Amino acid sequence: MRLVVQRVTEASVTVENEVVGSIGNGLMVLVGVEQEDTEKDAIYCADKLSKLRIFEDENGKMNLSVIDMQYDALLVSQFTLLGDARGQNRPGFTQAAGPEEADKLYELVCKRVTDNGIRVQKGVFRAHMQVALVNDGPVTILIDSRKRF
């Protein structure tokens, strides 16, 4: 499972000209589910995201989490994070999980992040979405459940 985590001052996702999720300060997170991912991958990523210390403390050091700041998270499923363009110019998506499994694990990540005390907004699974954000810093972090250690 791959997460692209961006620290933002605002973010929103729009489907068919309707805003379906928006946050102020917090985390904009793109979630990609891989074929071999399990509930363990989802829990690992959700917990890592919840505890990730990428907000500045009073000394200007990235030492605080989204929980510490009492900010929100906007989570958007994005299978293209599993795109592989190593051998060609058009990426292949054979490593992406099928829709049913991907949705199940995406929803588990959302639930676990919520259970960790973070207010979560979501995109619409399998919809064509427009995502807007203001990256703060910029700060962008990758979380990959295959690269835990």
C-alpha positions in Angstrom: 0.0 0.0 0.0 1.3 3.4 -0.9 0.3 6.7 0.6 1.3 10.2 -0.6 0.9 12.5 2.3 0.9 16.2 1.9 0.8 18.8 4.7 -1.8 21.4 3.6 -3.4 24.6 4.6 -6.5 23.6 2.6 -7.6 20.8 0.3 -10.8 19.7 -1.4 -12.1 17.0 -3.8 -14.8 17.7 -6.3 -16.9 15.1 -8.2 -19.2 16.3 -11.0 -18.9 19.9 -9.9 -19.8 19.2 -6.3 -17.3 19.4 -3.5 -17.6 16.0 -1.7 -14.8 16.6 0.8 -12.7 19.5 2.1 -10.4 20.4 4.9 -8.5 23.4 6.2 -5.1 22.7 7.9 -4.2 19.0 7.9 -3.2 16.2 5.6 -4.1 15.5 2.0 -3.5 11.8 1.4 -3.6 9.8 -1.8 -4.1 6.1 -1.1 -3.0 3.4 -3.5 -3.8 -0.3 -2.8 -1.6 -3.0 -4.3 -2.7 -6.5 -5.2 -1.0 -8.3 -2.3 -2.1 -5.8 0.3 -3.9 -7.1 3.4 -5.6 -5.6 6.4 -2.1 -5.5 8.1 -0.9 -3.1 5.4 -3.9 -0.9 5.8 -3.5 -0.8 9.6 0.2 -0.1 9.3 -0.3 2.8 6.9 -3.2 4.3 8.9 -1.3 4.2 12.1 1.9 5.6 10.5 -0.1 8.4 8.9 -1.9 9.2 12.2 1.4 9.5 14.2 3.6 11.1 11.4 5.2 14.1 13.0 5.3 16.7 10.1 3.9 19.7 11.8 6.2 22.3 13.4 6.4 22.8 17.1 7.1 26.1 18.9 10.8 25.7 18.0 10.1 25.3 14.3 10.9 21.6 14.2 8.6 19.0 12.6 7.7 17.3 15.8 3.9 17.3 16.0 1.3 14.9 14.4 -2.1 15.7 12.9 -3.5 14.3 16.1 -1.4 16.7 18.2 -2.6 19.6 16.1 -6.2 18.5 16.0 -6.3 18.9 12.3 -8.2 16.9 9.7 -7.3 14.5 6.9 -8.7 14.2 3.4 -8.2 10.7 2.0 -8.6 10.0 -1.7 -8.2 6.5 -3.3 -5.8 6.6 -6.3 -4.9 3.5 -8.1 -2.5 5.3 -10.4 0.0 5.4 -7.4 0.7 1.8 -8.5 1.6 2.8 -12.0 4.8 1.2 -13.4 6.5 3.2 -16.2 9.9 1.5 -16.0 9.8 -0.3 -19.4 7.5 2.0 -21.4 6.1 5.4 -21.6 2.6 4.5 -20.8 2.3 3.2 -17.3 0.9 -0.2 -16.5 -1.3 -0.8 -13.5 -1.1 -4.6 -13.1 0.1 -4.2 -9.5 -3.0 -2.2 -8.5 -5.6 -4.2 -6.5 -9.0 -4.9 -8.1 -11.8 -2.5 -7.2 -13.6 -4.6 -4.6 -10.4 -5.3 -2.6 -9.0 -1.8 -3.1 -12.3 -0.2 -1.8 -12.4 -2.5 1.2 -8.8 -1.7 2.3 -9.2 2.0 1.5 -12.3 2.1 3.7 -10.3 0.3 6.4 -7.6 3.0 6.3 -10.3 5.7 6.6 -11.9 3.9 9.5 -8.6 3.3 11.3 -7.5 7.0 10.9 -10.9 8.1 12.3 -10.6 5.6 15.2 -7.2 7.2 15.9 -9.0 10.5 16.6 -8.7 12.3 13.3 -11.6 13.8 11.5 -11.6 12.3 8.0 -13.1 13.6 4.7 -13.0 11.3 1.7 -13.2 11.3 -2.1 -15.5 9.1 -4.0 -14.1 5.6 -4.8 -13.7 5.0 -8.6 -15.1 8.5 -9.5 -13.3 11.0 -11.7 -12.2 13.6 -9.2 -10.6 17.0 -9.2 -8.3 17.5 -6.2 -7.2 20.9 -5.2 -4.7 21.7 -2.4 -2.3 24.2 -1.0 0.8 22.2 0.0 2.3 23.8 3.1 6.1 23.9 3.1 5.9 22.2 0.7 5.9 18.9 2.7 5.3 15.7 0.9 6.0 12.3 2.5 5.7 8.8 1.0 4.5 5.9 3.1 4.9 2.4 1.6 3.8 -0.7 3.6 6.4 -2.7 1.7 9.2 -0.5 2.9 8.5 -0.7 6.7 12.0 -1.5 7.8 
